[in-house]
């Protein structure tokens, strides 16, 4: 489980923290790891007063890790040709 925690918390979270605001033109922001924010929906998002969305750290970790899995799958597919 330590490996999965490392992947989600370090690699996935950091990737999502960089990618989500960039790809959404600052419409989605990622919460900090040690936040006490509550009120997220079941997908891990919450609407902020300025209209932007806030993604909780756990969901951000999964989003970042899945983005790396997609990149890996594309790289394997391209390399197999």
mmCIF file of the N, C-alpha and C atoms, coordinates in Angstrom:
data_MODEL
# 
_entry.id   MODEL 
# 
loop_
_atom_site.group_PDB 
_atom_site.id 
_atom_site.type_symbol 
_atom_site.label_atom_id 
_atom_site.label_alt_id 
_atom_site.label_comp_id 
_atom_site.label_asym_id 
_atom_site.label_entity_id 
_atom_site.label_seq_id 
_atom_site.pdbx_PDB_ins_code 
_atom_site.Cartn_x 
_atom_site.Cartn_y 
_atom_site.Cartn_z 
_atom_site.occupancy 
_atom_site.B_iso_or_equiv 
_atom_site.pdbx_formal_charge 
_atom_site.auth_seq_id 
_atom_site.auth_comp_id 
_atom_site.auth_asym_id 
_atom_site.auth_atom_id 
_atom_site.pdbx_PDB_model_num 
ATOM 1   N N  . UNK A 1 1  ? 0.808   -1.193 0.000   1.00 0.00 ? 1  UNK A N  1 
ATOM 2   C CA . UNK A 1 1  ? 0.000   0.000  0.000   1.00 0.00 ? 1  UNK A CA 1 
ATOM 3   C C  . UNK A 1 1  ? 0.855   1.263  0.000   1.00 0.00 ? 1  UNK A C  1 
ATOM 4   N N  . UNK A 1 2  ? 2.081   1.174  0.459   1.00 0.00 ? 2  UNK A N  1 
ATOM 5   C CA . UNK A 1 2  ? 2.958   2.349  0.475   1.00 0.00 ? 2  UNK A CA 1 
ATOM 6   C C  . UNK A 1 2  ? 3.230   2.808  -0.951  1.00 0.00 ? 2  UNK A C  1 
ATOM 7   N N  . UNK A 1 3  ? 3.401   1.850  -1.863  1.00 0.00 ? 3  UNK A N  1 
ATOM 8   C CA . UNK A 1 3  ? 3.655   2.201  -3.261  1.00 0.00 ? 3  UNK A CA 1 
ATOM 9   C C  . UNK A 1 3  ? 2.455   2.926  -3.862  1.00 0.00 ? 3  UNK A C  1 
ATOM 10  N N  . UNK A 1 4  ? 1.250   2.429  -3.609  1.00 0.00 ? 4  UNK A N  1 
ATOM 11  C CA . UNK A 1 4  ? 0.037   3.069  -4.133  1.00 0.00 ? 4  UNK A CA 1 
ATOM 12  C C  . UNK A 1 4  ? -0.136  4.462  -3.532  1.00 0.00 ? 4  UNK A C  1 
ATOM 13  N N  . UNK A 1 5  ? 0.127   4.614  -2.246  1.00 0.00 ? 5  UNK A N  1 
ATOM 14  C CA . UNK A 1 5  ? 0.051   5.932  -1.623  1.00 0.00 ? 5  UNK A CA 1 
ATOM 15  C C  . UNK A 1 5  ? 1.057   6.893  -2.247  1.00 0.00 ? 5  UNK A C  1 
ATOM 16  N N  . UNK A 1 6  ? 2.257   6.410  -2.531  1.00 0.00 ? 6  UNK A N  1 
ATOM 17  C CA . UNK A 1 6  ? 3.269   7.252  -3.168  1.00 0.00 ? 6  UNK A CA 1 
ATOM 18  C C  . UNK A 1 6  ? 2.809   7.691  -4.551  1.00 0.00 ? 6  UNK A C  1 
ATOM 19  N N  . UNK A 1 7  ? 2.291   6.743  -5.332  1.00 0.00 ? 7  UNK A N  1 
ATOM 20  C CA . UNK A 1 7  ? 1.836   7.062  -6.688  1.00 0.00 ? 7  UNK A CA 1 
ATOM 21  C C  . UNK A 1 7  ? 0.708   8.086  -6.642  1.00 0.00 ? 7  UNK A C  1 
ATOM 22  N N  . UNK A 1 8  ? -0.278  7.870  -5.780  1.00 0.00 ? 8  UNK A N  1 
ATOM 23  C CA . UNK A 1 8  ? -1.424  8.777  -5.734  1.00 0.00 ? 8  UNK A CA 1 
ATOM 24  C C  . UNK A 1 8  ? -1.077  10.131 -5.126  1.00 0.00 ? 8  UNK A C  1 
ATOM 25  N N  . UNK A 1 9  ? -0.359  10.123 -4.021  1.00 0.00 ? 9  UNK A N  1 
ATOM 26  C CA . UNK A 1 9  ? -0.094  11.368 -3.314  1.00 0.00 ? 9  UNK A CA 1 
ATOM 27  C C  . UNK A 1 9  ? 1.002   12.209 -3.943  1.00 0.00 ? 9  UNK A C  1 
ATOM 28  N N  . UNK A 1 10 ? 2.021   11.589 -4.453  1.00 0.00 ? 10 UNK A N  1 
ATOM 29  C CA . UNK A 1 10 ? 3.141   12.364 -4.991  1.00 0.00 ? 10 UNK A CA 1 
ATOM 30  C C  . UNK A 1 10 ? 3.004   12.555 -6.497  1.00 0.00 ? 10 UNK A C  1 
ATOM 31  N N  . UNK A 1 11 ? 2.976   11.474 -7.235  1.00 0.00 ? 11 UNK A N  1 
ATOM 32  C CA . UNK A 1 11 ? 2.961   11.559 -8.691  1.00 0.00 ? 11 UNK A CA 1 
ATOM 33  C C  . UNK A 1 11 ? 1.601   12.045 -9.198  1.00 0.00 ? 11 UNK A C  1 
ATOM 34  N N  . UNK A 1 12 ? 0.524   11.389 -8.776  1.00 0.00 ? 12 UNK A N  1 
ATOM 35  C CA . UNK A 1 12 ? -0.806  11.744 -9.256  1.00 0.00 ? 12 UNK A CA 1 
ATOM 36  C C  . UNK A 1 12 ? -1.238  13.130 -8.829  1.00 0.00 ? 12 UNK A C  1 
ATOM 37  N N  . UNK A 1 13 ? -1.084  13.448 -7.567  1.00 0.00 ? 13 UNK A N  1 
ATOM 38  C CA . UNK A 1 13 ? -1.504  14.747 -7.053  1.00 0.00 ? 13 UNK A CA 1 
ATOM 39  C C  . UNK A 1 13 ? -0.721  15.876 -7.718  1.00 0.00 ? 13 UNK A C  1 
ATOM 40  N N  . UNK A 1 14 ? 0.587   15.704 -7.821  1.00 0.00 ? 14 UNK A N  1 
ATOM 41  C CA . UNK A 1 14 ? 1.416   16.746 -8.429  1.00 0.00 ? 14 UNK A CA 1 
ATOM 42  C C  . UNK A 1 14 ? 1.052   16.949 -9.892  1.00 0.00 ? 14 UNK A C  1 
ATOM 43  N N  . UNK A 1 15 ? 0.816   15.861 -10.601 1.00 0.00 ? 15 UNK A N  1 
ATOM 44  C CA . UNK A 1 15 ? 0.419   15.963 -11.998 1.00 0.00 ? 15 UNK A CA 1 
ATOM 45  C C  . UNK A 1 15 ? -0.912  16.695 -12.135 1.00 0.00 ? 15 UNK A C  1 
ATOM 46  N N  . UNK A 1 16 ? -1.887  16.322 -11.334 1.00 0.00 ? 16 UNK A N  1 
ATOM 47  C CA . UNK A 1 16 ? -3.199  16.971 -11.400 1.00 0.00 ? 16 UNK A CA 1 
ATOM 48  C C  . UNK A 1 16 ? -3.106  18.431 -10.968 1.00 0.00 ? 16 UNK A C  1 
ATOM 49  N N  . UNK A 1 17 ? -2.279  18.713 -9.993  1.00 0.00 ? 17 UNK A N  1 
ATOM 50  C CA . UNK A 1 17 ? -2.132  20.098 -9.520  1.00 0.00 ? 17 UNK A CA 1 
ATOM 51  C C  . UNK A 1 17 ? -1.575  20.989 -10.620 1.00 0.00 ? 17 UNK A C  1 
ATOM 52  N N  . UNK A 1 18 ? -0.756  20.424 -11.506 1.00 0.00 ? 18 UNK A N  1 
ATOM 53  C CA . UNK A 1 18 ? -0.211  21.191 -12.624 1.00 0.00 ? 18 UNK A CA 1 
ATOM 54  C C  . UNK A 1 18 ? -1.144  21.183 -13.836 1.00 0.00 ? 18 UNK A C  1 
ATOM 55  N N  . UNK A 1 19 ? -1.747  20.030 -14.141 1.00 0.00 ? 19 UNK A N  1 
ATOM 56  C CA . UNK A 1 19 ? -2.533  19.894 -15.366 1.00 0.00 ? 19 UNK A CA 1 
ATOM 57  C C  . UNK A 1 19 ? -3.944  20.464 -15.294 1.00 0.00 ? 19 UNK A C  1 
ATOM 58  N N  . UNK A 1 20 ? -4.674  20.203 -14.219 1.00 0.00 ? 20 UNK A N  1 
ATOM 59  C CA . UNK A 1 20 ? -6.074  20.619 -14.168 1.00 0.00 ? 20 UNK A CA 1 
ATOM 60  C C  . UNK A 1 20 ? -6.270  22.125 -14.350 1.00 0.00 ? 20 UNK A C  1 
ATOM 61  N N  . UNK A 1 21 ? -5.574  22.974 -13.614 1.00 0.00 ? 21 UNK A N  1 
ATOM 62  C CA . UNK A 1 21 ? -5.769  24.411 -13.856 1.00 0.00 ? 21 UNK A CA 1 
ATOM 63  C C  . UNK A 1 21 ? -5.326  24.844 -15.260 1.00 0.00 ? 21 UNK A C  1 
ATOM 64  N N  . UNK A 1 22 ? -4.267  24.233 -15.768 1.00 0.00 ? 22 UNK A N  1 
ATOM 65  C CA . UNK A 1 22 ? -3.770  24.599 -17.085 1.00 0.00 ? 22 UNK A CA 1 
ATOM 66  C C  . UNK A 1 22 ? -4.744  24.200 -18.182 1.00 0.00 ? 22 UNK A C  1 
ATOM 67  N N  . UNK A 1 23 ? -5.225  22.977 -18.137 1.00 0.00 ? 23 UNK A N  1 
ATOM 68  C CA . UNK A 1 23 ? -6.121  22.474 -19.180 1.00 0.00 ? 23 UNK A CA 1 
ATOM 69  C C  . UNK A 1 23 ? -7.520  23.079 -19.123 1.00 0.00 ? 23 UNK A C  1 
ATOM 70  N N  . UNK A 1 24 ? -7.932  23.558 -17.967 1.00 0.00 ? 24 UNK A N  1 
ATOM 71  C CA . UNK A 1 24 ? -9.279  24.116 -17.811 1.00 0.00 ? 24 UNK A CA 1 
ATOM 72  C C  . UNK A 1 24 ? -9.275  25.639 -17.747 1.00 0.00 ? 24 UNK A C  1 
ATOM 73  N N  . UNK A 1 25 ? -8.151  26.271 -18.074 1.00 0.00 ? 25 UNK A N  1 
ATOM 74  C CA . UNK A 1 25 ? -8.032  27.726 -18.043 1.00 0.00 ? 25 UNK A CA 1 
ATOM 75  C C  . UNK A 1 25 ? -8.457  28.298 -16.686 1.00 0.00 ? 25 UNK A C  1 
ATOM 76  N N  . UNK A 1 26 ? -7.961  27.690 -15.612 1.00 0.00 ? 26 UNK A N  1 
ATOM 77  C CA . UNK A 1 26 ? -8.185  28.094 -14.226 1.00 0.00 ? 26 UNK A CA 1 
ATOM 78  C C  . UNK A 1 26 ? -9.624  27.916 -13.748 1.00 0.00 ? 26 UNK A C  1 
ATOM 79  N N  . UNK A 1 27 ? -10.432 27.136 -14.465 1.00 0.00 ? 27 UNK A N  1 
ATOM 80  C CA . UNK A 1 27 ? -11.813 26.866 -14.036 1.00 0.00 ? 27 UNK A CA 1 
ATOM 81  C C  . UNK A 1 27 ? -11.852 25.796 -12.950 1.00 0.00 ? 27 UNK A C  1 
ATOM 82  N N  . UNK A 1 28 ? -10.811 24.939 -12.886 1.00 0.00 ? 28 UNK A N  1 
ATOM 83  C CA . UNK A 1 28 ? -10.715 23.896 -11.864 1.00 0.00 ? 28 UNK A CA 1 
ATOM 84  C C  . UNK A 1 28 ? -9.404  24.097 -11.113 1.00 0.00 ? 28 UNK A C  1 
ATOM 85  N N  . UNK A 1 29 ? -9.503  24.166 -9.799  1.00 0.00 ? 29 UNK A N  1 
ATOM 86  C CA . UNK A 1 29 ? -8.326  24.280 -8.946  1.00 0.00 ? 29 UNK A CA 1 
ATOM 87  C C  . UNK A 1 29 ? -8.249  23.037 -8.074  1.00 0.00 ? 29 UNK A C  1 
ATOM 88  N N  . UNK A 1 30 ? -7.058  22.704 -7.618  1.00 0.00 ? 30 UNK A N  1 
ATOM 89  C CA . UNK A 1 30 ? -6.852  21.510 -6.802  1.00 0.00 ? 30 UNK A CA 1 
ATOM 90  C C  . UNK A 1 30 ? -6.574  21.934 -5.368  1.00 0.00 ? 30 UNK A C  1 
ATOM 91  N N  . UNK A 1 31 ? -7.264  21.293 -4.439  1.00 0.00 ? 31 UNK A N  1 
ATOM 92  C CA . UNK A 1 31 ? -7.110  21.576 -3.020  1.00 0.00 ? 31 UNK A CA 1 
ATOM 93  C C  . UNK A 1 31 ? -5.734  21.102 -2.538  1.00 0.00 ? 31 UNK A C  1 
ATOM 94  N N  . UNK A 1 32 ? -5.226  21.712 -1.485  1.00 0.00 ? 32 UNK A N  1 
ATOM 95  C CA . UNK A 1 32 ? -3.944  21.282 -0.918  1.00 0.00 ? 32 UNK A CA 1 
ATOM 96  C C  . UNK A 1 32 ? -4.126  19.963 -0.177  1.00 0.00 ? 32 UNK A C  1 
ATOM 97  N N  . UNK A 1 33 ? -3.040  19.223 0.002   1.00 0.00 ? 33 UNK A N  1 
ATOM 98  C CA . UNK A 1 33 ? -3.107  17.890 0.617   1.00 0.00 ? 33 UNK A CA 1 
ATOM 99  C C  . UNK A 1 33 ? -3.619  17.921 2.048   1.00 0.00 ? 33 UNK A C  1 
ATOM 100 N N  . UNK A 1 34 ? -3.246  18.910 2.812   1.00 0.00 ? 34 UNK A N  1 
ATOM 101 C CA . UNK A 1 34 ? -3.601  18.935 4.233   1.00 0.00 ? 34 UNK A CA 1 
ATOM 102 C C  . UNK A 1 34 ? -4.766  19.875 4.533   1.00 0.00 ? 34 UNK A C  1 
ATOM 103 N N  . UNK A 1 35 ? -5.709  19.953 3.632   1.00 0.00 ? 35 UNK A N  1 
ATOM 104 C CA . UNK A 1 35 ? -6.832  20.870 3.799   1.00 0.00 ? 35 UNK A CA 1 
ATOM 105 C C  . UNK A 1 35 ? -7.945  20.249 4.641   1.00 0.00 ? 35 UNK A C  1 
ATOM 106 N N  . UNK A 1 36 ? -8.710  21.104 5.291   1.00 0.00 ? 36 UNK A N  1 
ATOM 107 C CA . UNK A 1 36 ? -9.870  20.665 6.073   1.00 0.00 ? 36 UNK A CA 1 
ATOM 108 C C  . UNK A 1 36 ? -11.182 21.000 5.367   1.00 0.00 ? 36 UNK A C  1 
ATOM 109 N N  . UNK A 1 37 ? -11.122 21.274 4.068   1.00 0.00 ? 37 UNK A N  1 
ATOM 110 C CA . UNK A 1 37 ? -12.323 21.609 3.296   1.00 0.00 ? 37 UNK A CA 1 
ATOM 111 C C  . UNK A 1 37 ? -13.316 20.453 3.333   1.00 0.00 ? 37 UNK A C  1 
ATOM 112 N N  . UNK A 1 38 ? -14.586 20.784 3.414   1.00 0.00 ? 38 UNK A N  1 
ATOM 113 C CA . UNK A 1 38 ? -15.650 19.787 3.381   1.00 0.00 ? 38 UNK A CA 1 
ATOM 114 C C  . UNK A 1 38 ? -16.684 20.235 2.353   1.00 0.00 ? 38 UNK A C  1 
ATOM 115 N N  . UNK A 1 39 ? -17.628 19.367 2.058   1.00 0.00 ? 39 UNK A N  1 
ATOM 116 C CA . UNK A 1 39 ? -18.709 19.723 1.152   1.00 0.00 ? 39 UNK A CA 1 
ATOM 117 C C  . UNK A 1 39 ? -18.475 19.335 -0.287  1.00 0.00 ? 39 UNK A C  1 
ATOM 118 N N  . UNK A 1 40 ? -17.539 18.421 -0.539  1.00 0.00 ? 40 UNK A N  1 
ATOM 119 C CA . UNK A 1 40 ? -17.288 17.957 -1.902  1.00 0.00 ? 40 UNK A CA 1 
ATOM 120 C C  . UNK A 1 40 ? -18.377 16.970 -2.308  1.00 0.00 ? 40 UNK A C  1 
ATOM 121 N N  . UNK A 1 41 ? -18.713 16.948 -3.606  1.00 0.00 ? 41 UNK A N  1 
ATOM 122 C CA . UNK A 1 41 ? -19.690 15.970 -4.080  1.00 0.00 ? 41 UNK A CA 1 
ATOM 123 C C  . UNK A 1 41 ? -19.018 14.603 -4.225  1.00 0.00 ? 41 UNK A C  1 
ATOM 124 N N  . UNK A 1 42 ? -19.751 13.619 -4.685  1.00 0.00 ? 42 UNK A N  1 
ATOM 125 C CA . UNK A 1 42 ? -19.212 12.264 -4.736  1.00 0.00 ? 42 UNK A CA 1 
ATOM 126 C C  . UNK A 1 42 ? -18.093 12.116 -5.765  1.00 0.00 ? 42 UNK A C  1 
ATOM 127 N N  . UNK A 1 43 ? -17.964 13.043 -6.703  1.00 0.00 ? 43 UNK A N  1 
ATOM 128 C CA . UNK A 1 43 ? -16.855 13.022 -7.659  1.00 0.00 ? 43 UNK A CA 1 
ATOM 129 C C  . UNK A 1 43 ? -15.611 13.726 -7.110  1.00 0.00 ? 43 UNK A C  1 
ATOM 130 N N  . UNK A 1 44 ? -15.765 14.415 -5.988  1.00 0.00 ? 44 UNK A N  1 
ATOM 131 C CA . UNK A 1 44 ? -14.633 15.095 -5.374  1.00 0.00 ? 44 UNK A CA 1 
ATOM 132 C C  . UNK A 1 44 ? -14.499 16.544 -5.786  1.00 0.00 ? 44 UNK A C  1 
ATOM 133 N N  . UNK A 1 45 ? -15.591 17.156 -6.226  1.00 0.00 ? 45 UNK A N  1 
ATOM 134 C CA . UNK A 1 45 ? -15.546 18.554 -6.642  1.00 0.00 ? 45 UNK A CA 1 
ATOM 135 C C  . UNK A 1 45 ? -16.494 19.392 -5.801  1.00 0.00 ? 45 UNK A C  1 
ATOM 136 N N  . UNK A 1 46 ? -16.204 20.686 -5.753  1.00 0.00 ? 46 UNK A N  1 
ATOM 137 C CA . UNK A 1 46 ? -17.002 21.621 -4.980  1.00 0.00 ? 46 UNK A CA 1 
ATOM 138 C C  . UNK A 1 46 ? -16.940 22.971 -5.698  1.00 0.00 ? 46 UNK A C  1 
ATOM 139 N N  . UNK A 1 47 ? -18.066 23.649 -5.786  1.00 0.00 ? 47 UNK A N  1 
ATOM 140 C CA . UNK A 1 47 ? -18.124 24.960 -6.434  1.00 0.00 ? 47 UNK A CA 1 
ATOM 141 C C  . UNK A 1 47 ? -17.659 26.036 -5.457  1.00 0.00 ? 47 UNK A C  1 
ATOM 142 N N  . UNK A 1 48 ? -16.742 26.884 -5.917  1.00 0.00 ? 48 UNK A N  1 
ATOM 143 C CA . UNK A 1 48 ? -16.247 27.993 -5.119  1.00 0.00 ? 48 UNK A CA 1 
ATOM 144 C C  . UNK A 1 48 ? -17.111 29.226 -5.356  1.00 0.00 ? 48 UNK A C  1 
ATOM 145 N N  . UNK A 1 49 ? -17.062 30.206 -4.451  1.00 0.00 ? 49 UNK A N  1 
ATOM 146 C CA . UNK A 1 49 ? -17.881 31.412 -4.635  1.00 0.00 ? 49 UNK A CA 1 
ATOM 147 C C  . UNK A 1 49 ? -17.614 32.170 -5.936  1.00 0.00 ? 49 UNK A C  1 
ATOM 148 N N  . UNK A 1 50 ? -16.401 32.071 -6.478  1.00 0.00 ? 50 UNK A N  1 
ATOM 149 C CA . UNK A 1 50 ? -16.088 32.775 -7.727  1.00 0.00 ? 50 UNK A CA 1 
ATOM 150 C C  . UNK A 1 50 ? -16.521 32.000 -8.970  1.00 0.00 ? 50 UNK A C  1 
ATOM 151 N N  . UNK A 1 51 ? -17.154 30.825 -8.785  1.00 0.00 ? 51 UNK A N  1 
ATOM 152 C CA . UNK A 1 51 ? -17.647 30.041 -9.908  1.00 0.00 ? 51 UNK A CA 1 
ATOM 153 C C  . UNK A 1 51 ? -16.725 28.925 -10.348 1.00 0.00 ? 51 UNK A C  1 
ATOM 154 N N  . UNK A 1 52 ? -15.492 28.920 -9.881  1.00 0.00 ? 52 UNK A N  1 
ATOM 155 C CA . UNK A 1 52 ? -14.551 27.856 -10.242 1.00 0.00 ? 52 UNK A CA 1 
ATOM 156 C C  . UNK A 1 52 ? -14.874 26.598 -9.442  1.00 0.00 ? 52 UNK A C  1 
ATOM 157 N N  . UNK A 1 53 ? -14.304 25.480 -9.874  1.00 0.00 ? 53 UNK A N  1 
ATOM 158 C CA . UNK A 1 53 ? -14.464 24.216 -9.159  1.00 0.00 ? 53 UNK A CA 1 
ATOM 159 C C  . UNK A 1 53 ? -13.203 23.919 -8.373  1.00 0.00 ? 53 UNK A C  1 
ATOM 160 N N  . UNK A 1 54 ? -13.369 23.326 -7.206  1.00 0.00 ? 54 UNK A N  1 
ATOM 161 C CA . UNK A 1 54 ? -12.247 22.890 -6.377  1.00 0.00 ? 54 UNK A CA 1 
ATOM 162 C C  . UNK A 1 54 ? -12.273 21.375 -6.326  1.00 0.00 ? 54 UNK A C  1 
ATOM 163 N N  . UNK A 1 55 ? -11.175 20.754 -6.701  1.00 0.00 ? 55 UNK A N  1 
ATOM 164 C CA . UNK A 1 55 ? -11.044 19.297 -6.692  1.00 0.00 ? 55 UNK A CA 1 
ATOM 165 C C  . UNK A 1 55 ? -10.315 18.889 -5.418  1.00 0.00 ? 55 UNK A C  1 
ATOM 166 N N  . UNK A 1 56 ? -10.847 17.900 -4.696  1.00 0.00 ? 56 UNK A N  1 
ATOM 167 C CA . UNK A 1 56 ? -10.168 17.477 -3.474  1.00 0.00 ? 56 UNK A CA 1 
ATOM 168 C C  . UNK A 1 56 ? -8.895  16.709 -3.809  1.00 0.00 ? 56 UNK A C  1 
ATOM 169 N N  . UNK A 1 57 ? -8.000  16.603 -2.852  1.00 0.00 ? 57 UNK A N  1 
ATOM 170 C CA . UNK A 1 57 ? -6.675  16.034 -3.080  1.00 0.00 ? 57 UNK A CA 1 
ATOM 171 C C  . UNK A 1 57 ? -6.740  14.560 -3.478  1.00 0.00 ? 57 UNK A C  1 
ATOM 172 N N  . UNK A 1 58 ? -7.663  13.781 -2.902  1.00 0.00 ? 58 UNK A N  1 
ATOM 173 C CA . UNK A 1 58 ? -7.752  12.360 -3.241  1.00 0.00 ? 58 UNK A CA 1 
ATOM 174 C C  . UNK A 1 58 ? -8.181  12.168 -4.698  1.00 0.00 ? 58 UNK A C  1 
ATOM 175 N N  . UNK A 1 59 ? -9.186  12.897 -5.117  1.00 0.00 ? 59 UNK A N  1 
ATOM 176 C CA . UNK A 1 59 ? -9.635  12.799 -6.507  1.00 0.00 ? 59 UNK A CA 1 
ATOM 177 C C  . UNK A 1 59 ? -8.551  13.290 -7.463  1.00 0.00 ? 59 UNK A C  1 
ATOM 178 N N  . UNK A 1 60 ? -7.845  14.330 -7.075  1.00 0.00 ? 60 UNK A N  1 
ATOM 179 C CA . UNK A 1 60 ? -6.761  14.841 -7.899  1.00 0.00 ? 60 UNK A CA 1 
ATOM 180 C C  . UNK A 1 60 ? -5.662  13.789 -8.075  1.00 0.00 ? 60 UNK A C  1 
ATOM 181 N N  . UNK A 1 61 ? -5.374  13.051 -7.016  1.00 0.00 ? 61 UNK A N  1 
ATOM 182 C CA . UNK A 1 61 ? -4.380  11.979 -7.117  1.00 0.00 ? 61 UNK A CA 1 
ATOM 183 C C  . UNK A 1 61 ? -4.794  10.921 -8.122  1.00 0.00 ? 61 UNK A C  1 
ATOM 184 N N  . UNK A 1 62 ? -6.059  10.536 -8.092  1.00 0.00 ? 62 UNK A N  1 
ATOM 185 C CA . UNK A 1 62 ? -6.543  9.541  -9.054  1.00 0.00 ? 62 UNK A CA 1 
ATOM 186 C C  . UNK A 1 62 ? -6.545  10.092 -10.474 1.00 0.00 ? 62 UNK A C  1 
ATOM 187 N N  . UNK A 1 63 ? -6.937  11.345 -10.653 1.00 0.00 ? 63 UNK A N  1 
ATOM 188 C CA . UNK A 1 63 ? -6.946  11.957 -11.983 1.00 0.00 ? 63 UNK A CA 1 
ATOM 189 C C  . UNK A 1 63 ? -5.527  12.007 -12.542 1.00 0.00 ? 63 UNK A C  1 
ATOM 190 N N  . UNK A 1 64 ? -4.577  12.418 -11.727 1.00 0.00 ? 64 UNK A N  1 
ATOM 191 C CA . UNK A 1 64 ? -3.184  12.478 -12.174 1.00 0.00 ? 64 UNK A CA 1 
ATOM 192 C C  . UNK A 1 64 ? -2.612  11.110 -12.497 1.00 0.00 ? 64 UNK A C  1 
ATOM 193 N N  . UNK A 1 65 ? -2.911  10.119 -11.661 1.00 0.00 ? 65 UNK A N  1 
ATOM 194 C CA . UNK A 1 65 ? -2.407  8.761  -11.912 1.00 0.00 ? 65 UNK A CA 1 
ATOM 195 C C  . UNK A 1 65 ? -3.027  8.178  -13.172 1.00 0.00 ? 65 UNK A C  1 
ATOM 196 N N  . UNK A 1 66 ? -4.319  8.405  -13.382 1.00 0.00 ? 66 UNK A N  1 
ATOM 197 C CA . UNK A 1 66 ? -4.971  7.903  -14.602 1.00 0.00 ? 66 UNK A CA 1 
ATOM 198 C C  . UNK A 1 66 ? -4.431  8.590  -15.845 1.00 0.00 ? 66 UNK A C  1 
ATOM 199 N N  . UNK A 1 67 ? -4.070  9.857  -15.734 1.00 0.00 ? 67 UNK A N  1 
ATOM 200 C CA . UNK A 1 67 ? -3.490  10.526 -16.900 1.00 0.00 ? 67 UNK A CA 1 
ATOM 201 C C  . UNK A 1 67 ? -2.147  9.902  -17.268 1.00 0.00 ? 67 UNK A C  1 
ATOM 202 N N  . UNK A 1 68 ? -1.356  9.506  -16.262 1.00 0.00 ? 68 UNK A N  1 
ATOM 203 C CA . UNK A 1 68 ? -0.092  8.828  -16.562 1.00 0.00 ? 68 UNK A CA 1 
ATOM 204 C C  . UNK A 1 68 ? -0.333  7.437  -17.160 1.00 0.00 ? 68 UNK A C  1 
ATOM 205 N N  . UNK A 1 69 ? -1.381  6.740  -16.713 1.00 0.00 ? 69 UNK A N  1 
ATOM 206 C CA . UNK A 1 69 ? -1.706  5.444  -17.313 1.00 0.00 ? 69 UNK A CA 1 
ATOM 207 C C  . UNK A 1 69 ? -2.120  5.592  -18.771 1.00 0.00 ? 69 UNK A C  1 
ATOM 208 N N  . UNK A 1 70 ? -2.833  6.642  -19.087 1.00 0.00 ? 70 UNK A N  1 
ATOM 209 C CA . UNK A 1 70 ? -3.217  6.892  -20.484 1.00 0.00 ? 70 UNK A CA 1 
ATOM 210 C C  . UNK A 1 70 ? -1.983  7.184  -21.329 1.00 0.00 ? 70 UNK A C  1 
ATOM 211 N N  . UNK A 1 71 ? -1.069  7.990  -20.804 1.00 0.00 ? 71 UNK A N  1 
ATOM 212 C CA . UNK A 1 71 ? 0.179   8.278  -21.522 1.00 0.00 ? 71 UNK A CA 1 
ATOM 213 C C  . UNK A 1 71 ? 0.964   7.001  -21.731 1.00 0.00 ? 71 UNK A C  1 
ATOM 214 N N  . UNK A 1 72 ? 1.037   6.149  -20.711 1.00 0.00 ? 72 UNK A N  1 
ATOM 215 C CA . UNK A 1 72 ? 1.747   4.871  -20.833 1.00 0.00 ? 72 UNK A CA 1 
ATOM 216 C C  . UNK A 1 72 ? 1.112   3.971  -21.885 1.00 0.00 ? 72 UNK A C  1 
ATOM 217 N N  . UNK A 1 73 ? -0.209  3.901  -21.905 1.00 0.00 ? 73 UNK A N  1 
ATOM 218 C CA . UNK A 1 73 ? -0.909  3.081  -22.898 1.00 0.00 ? 73 UNK A CA 1 
ATOM 219 C C  . UNK A 1 73 ? -0.657  3.592  -24.315 1.00 0.00 ? 73 UNK A C  1 
ATOM 220 N N  . UNK A 1 74 ? -0.664  4.889  -24.491 1.00 0.00 ? 74 UNK A N  1 
ATOM 221 C CA . UNK A 1 74 ? -0.376  5.463  -25.816 1.00 0.00 ? 74 UNK A CA 1 
ATOM 222 C C  . UNK A 1 74 ? 1.063   5.165  -26.222 1.00 0.00 ? 74 UNK A C  1 
ATOM 223 N N  . UNK A 1 75 ? 1.997   5.287  -25.304 1.00 0.00 ? 75 UNK A N  1 
ATOM 224 C CA . UNK A 1 75 ? 3.405   5.005  -25.609 1.00 0.00 ? 75 UNK A CA 1 
ATOM 225 C C  . UNK A 1 75 ? 3.609   3.548  -25.982 1.00 0.00 ? 75 UNK A C  1 
ATOM 226 N N  . UNK A 1 76 ? 2.949   2.648  -25.288 1.00 0.00 ? 76 UNK A N  1 
ATOM 227 C CA . UNK A 1 76 ? 3.074   1.213  -25.625 1.00 0.00 ? 76 UNK A CA 1 
ATOM 228 C C  . UNK A 1 76 ? 2.461   0.932  -26.980 1.00 0.00 ? 76 UNK A C  1 
ATOM 229 N N  . UNK A 1 77 ? 1.335   1.557  -27.269 1.00 0.00 ? 77 UNK A N  1 
ATOM 230 C CA . UNK A 1 77 ? 0.678   1.358  -28.562 1.00 0.00 ? 77 UNK A CA 1 
ATOM 231 C C  . UNK A 1 77 ? 1.552   1.875  -29.704 1.00 0.00 ? 77 UNK A C  1 
ATOM 232 N N  . UNK A 1 78 ? 2.141   3.043  -29.526 1.00 0.00 ? 78 UNK A N  1 
ATOM 233 C CA . UNK A 1 78 ? 2.999   3.608  -30.561 1.00 0.00 ? 78 UNK A CA 1 
ATOM 234 C C  . UNK A 1 78 ? 4.265   2.763  -30.726 1.00 0.00 ? 78 UNK A C  1 
ATOM 235 N N  . UNK A 1 79 ? 4.823   2.284  -29.628 1.00 0.00 ? 79 UNK A N  1 
ATOM 236 C CA . UNK A 1 79 ? 6.050   1.490  -29.696 1.00 0.00 ? 79 UNK A CA 1 
ATOM 237 C C  . UNK A 1 79 ? 5.810   0.117  -30.326 1.00 0.00 ? 79 UNK A C  1 
ATOM 238 N N  . UNK A 1 80 ? 4.584   -0.384 -30.229 1.00 0.00 ? 80 UNK A N  1 
ATOM 239 C CA . UNK A 1 80 ? 4.277   -1.701 -30.771 1.00 0.00 ? 80 UNK A CA 1 
ATOM 240 C C  . UNK A 1 80 ? 4.122   -1.696 -32.284 1.00 0.00 ? 80 UNK A C  1 
ATOM 241 N N  . UNK A 1 81 ? 3.991   -0.536 -32.878 1.00 0.00 ? 81 UNK A N  1 
ATOM 242 C CA . UNK A 1 81 ? 3.793   -0.451 -34.344 1.00 0.00 ? 81 UNK A CA 1 
ATOM 243 C C  . UNK A 1 81 ? 5.068   -0.570 -35.087 1.00 0.00 ? 81 UNK A C  1 
# 
